[in-house]
């Protein structure tokens, strides 16, 4: 089924989505650079399906499987260099959000062979548009298949930066819920929490529109149906619901960006190995409580939580507890983590704007 109400890229959704998109995929190029992580593209069945589609359409490919969680700038550059050396003219990214973000970056580098690594964060009109990109997610969380963002980690692993332009969207996205069936429960929870974070943070953004709020509410409602009774085995209906919701939440943040739980969570992911969605969820209670201080925040949270039939206080507490993460972070370390991210625009993307002292208070309360 082709999705027509998300305008960011051509999106096909459903368990037959790859075959339905085949007529479009065969127009992307003659030789593909297939960007994946180590395991998920194979275990999910996505890579075998993609390889079969390419073969029957006479499209050759080379695979780069060097993508890891929180992809580094250098790994994306390295993948593009392989693709260039092998004569690739388009990119296929198959895997979780890391693989798709890396695919977006590789598509930029592939089309701009003279660019230095750091130029990706300062794209100008002198750069060529990225090579065509097919995105095939195997998780249901980031929504990267439906937005322009590529979140990359600095070499050395201390900070994250975002590559985004008006041309960094996938050319085509194939969202097949069947490819998420192999995800372990821990990561299924984290990716669902990530998509939910996108929904609530987008809904409260001053940049939100009627359309983005519609995306955010429909996404949050479906995810909450799954999360409110967690843990529990996920059936095929749940998987489809989460895949669709992640896609729409991704489209919502394409309009608005995210709020402060995202940058505050990066330190937990890079420094302590907490999965990204779980790291964001730990800060959602604070996001709700601080925004409830403002009149606009109370209004928006009343609408949002009312649609879920839960109070803001109950929602924040549930999201904070779901990851089951217990950490002790000393105050000196907390201050260092805050210093890395406090300039991020995310902190100004909700009715309430945190002070530096309030950021410190959140860390003390969560990780004492």
N, C-alpha and C positions, 0 to 999 in steps of 0.2 A: 504494500500500500504506500503510495506516494503521499508525503505530508506537504500540504499546500499552504498552511497558515504560518509556517516559520519561513521567513524570507532570507535567512542568512546563507543558506546553501540548499542544494537539491537533496532532499532527505527521503529515504525509503525506510519504512518501518514494518516489522513483522518477521515471522520465521522463514518466509520465502523472499525476504527483501533483497538478498544478494542476487538471486536469479532475476528478480523484477527489475533490478538496476543494470543488468548486464548490457543492455543496448546502449546505455550511457557510458558505462565503464570502458567499453571497447573504443570509445572516441577520445579517451584521455591521453593516449600515447602508444608507443610501440615497445618500449622496454621500461619496466617498473623497478623502482627501488622500494622494496618491501621492508618497512621499519617495524620491528617488534621487540618485545622483551624476551626473556629467556624461555618462558613456559606457557603463558596464558593463551597466546595465539594458537599454539598447538593443542593444548589440553581442551580448549573450548571448541575446537573444530573449525575455527575461523581460517587459520592458515591453510589447512588442506583444501577447504572450499575455495579460497581465493586462488591457490595454485591451480586447481582444476579449471576454474573459470578462465584464468589467463591462458592456460594451455589450449583449451578448445577454441580460443579466439586468436591464436597465433601471436600472443604477446609474451615475450620473454621477460625474465625478471632475475634480479639478484637480491639476496636478503641480507639485511643488517640487523642483527639481534643483540646489539650492544646497549639497548636502552634499559636503564634501571629506574627504580622509584626515584622521584624528584630528579628528572634528567638534567645532566650537566650540559652547559653550553658546548663544551668540547666534544661530548659524545654525539650531539646533533651535527656539529661541523664534520666530525669524522665520518658519520653516515653519509652525509652529502658528498664528501670527497670520494668515498667508495662508489656512490652512484654516478658521479661525474666520470671517474676512471672507467666505469663499465658502460658508459654511453646511455644512461637512463634519462628519460625525458619526462617522467612523472613519478609521483610518490604514492604508495599505499601504506597507511599506518593502521596496524591491527593490534589491539590490546587495550589496556586500561588508559586512564587519562594521561599517564606518563608517556605512553607510546604515541598517542595522538598529538600531544603537545610537542613531542620530539619530531613527529612527522611534519608538523607545521613549520618548525624551525628548519628541518632538513630541506623542505620545499623552497624556503627562502634562500638558503645557502646554495642549493643546486642551481637556482636561476641567477645567482650573483657570485660567480666564481672568484671575483677579485676582492670580495668583502672580507674584512677582518671579523673575528668572532664577535667582538663587542658591538659591531655596527648594527646588529639585529635589534638592539634596543634604541636605535636612533635612525630609523628608516626615513629616507627623504625621497623626493621625486627623482633623484638621480639613480635610484635602485630600480631594478627590473621587478615586475610582479613575480610572486612565487610560481614555481612549477605547479601544474595541476595536482590536486591531492584528493585521494579517496580515503575517508575515515571509516573504520569498522571497529566500534567499541566492543570490548568483551566484559566490561563492567557497567554498572548502572549508578554513576555518581557524578563525575565531573561535568557532564554535558558538553565536553569540548567539541563534540561532533556538531553542535548547534551554535557555536560562538566563535569569536575571532581570537580568543586568548590562548597563549602558549606560555605556561609558567615554567621558567627554567632556573636552575640552580647555578650560582657562580662557581667557577672552578675553585675548589677549596672547600665548598660546601657550607659557607657561613650565611649566605643570603640568597633570596629568590628575587628574580625580576621577571617582568611580563613583557613578552613580545606581542604586539597587536597593531594591525593596520586595517584599513578598509578592504585589504585583499588577502588577509591571513585566514579567512574562513576556508574550510574544506570545499572543494568543488562539488563533491558528492559525498553524502554520508549514508551508510547502511547500518541501521539499528535493528539487530536481530536478537530478540530476548533469549533465544536458544543458546547463544554464545555466552550467556552469563550463568548458565546452569552449573558449571564446574567451579564457580567461585566458592572458596571456603566460607563458613558462616561468619568468621571474624571480619573478613573483608567485605562480605555482603552487608554487614551492619555498618561498617565504616563508610562504604560508598553511599548507602542510603542516608546516613547522617550528613554526608557532604551535600547531597542533593537537597536535603531538607534545609541545611544552612543556606544554600543558595536562595531557596524560596523565601525564607523569613528575612534574610538580609536584603534581598532585592525589594521585597514588599515595603520595607521601611525606608528605602533610599529616597532622598529628595528628587532623584532623577527618574523615578518610576513613572510609568505611563499607565493608562487604562489597560493597554494590551499586556504590558509586562506584569501588572498585578493579576490579571486574569491567568497568565501562565503560572505565576507563583502560587496562587491560591489552589488551582487545580492540581498542581504538582504536590504541594504540601498536604492536601487532603488525602490523596492516594497514598503517599508515603506514610502518613500518620496512621492510616488504617493498618499498615504492616507493623510500624514501630510500637504502637500503643500496647500490643500484645506480645512483644518480643520477650524472651526467645521462643521460637517455634519454627518448625520446618517450613521452608518456602516452597510453595507449589508453583506450577507453571503460570497460573493466574497472577500470583504475587510477582513473579519474575517479569512478566509482561508489564504489570503495573509500575514496577520500579524502573524499568527501562524507559518507558514512555515518560514517566515523571522526571527522571534525570535529564532527558532531552529538553523538556519544556522549562525546567529550572535553569538549564544552561542557556536557553534562549532568553530567559528573564534577566540573567546577569549580563548578557550581551548588551542590554539596554542600560543597566544600572551599575554594574560592578558589584562588589561584595562589601560587607561591613567589617568591623574590627576583629571579629573572631578569626577571620582568615589570617591576617598577618600575625596575630598573637599566637595562633596555632603553629605557625611555621617553625618556631624554635623547638617545639615539642617533637615535631616530625624529624627535623634535621639533626637535633641533638640527642633525642631520647627514643627514636624509632616508633613513636606513636603514629598509627596510620592517620592520614590527613583528615578524613572526615571525622574520626573520633577526636582528634585534636581540636577541630573547630567546635564540636559539640560541647566540649568542656567549658567553652567561653560563652555559650549561648545564654546561659542563665544570667550572666552579668550583662550581656547585650540587652536582654529583656528588662532586667531590673533598672538599669540606667535609663533606658529609653522610656520607661514608665514614668520617669520624673517629669517629662515634658508633656504638654497638652497634646501635641501632634503625635508623639509616641504612644500615648494612651489610646488615642483615637484609632491609630493604625493597628496596634496590637489587639484592641477590642474587636476590630473587623477580622483580623487574621485568626485569632484564637476562637472567636465566635464561630467561624466557619468549621473549626475542628471540634467544637463542643468541649473545650478545655480552657481552664483559666490560664492567664499568663504565668502565674506562679507555679502551677502544676506542670505546665509545659517546660519551663526553664529547669525545674528540678529533674524532670524525667530525662531531658536531653543531657544534662550534666552527669547523670548516674548511668545512663545506658552503656557508655564505653567501658566502664569497669576499670578505669585507669587510676592508679594510686602512685603519685610521685612526690618526692621531697626535693624541692629546688631552693637552695639557699638564696638569700636576698641579693648577694653580690652577683650571682649567676643570673637571677631574675632581672636585675637592672641591666646587665649586659644584653640579655635577650630583648628587652624592651628597647634599648638604644639602637638595635639593628633595624627595628621596624617602625619606630614612633613617627617617622616622617611620612609614612604611607598615607595615601589619600583615602584609604578605607576608613580611617579614624574620623573623617569628616562626612562620611556617607550614611548618616542616620540623624534623626532629630537631636539626639544627645551627642555631644562631642567630649570625649574623655580628656581629662588632664593627665599629665605624667604621673602625678601622685595617685590618681585613681587606677592607672594601669598597674602600679606597684601594689596597690591594695588588692586588686583582683588576684595577682600572683600569690600574695600572702594568704589569702582566704582559701585558694584552691590547693596550694602545694606546700603548706607549712609542715 
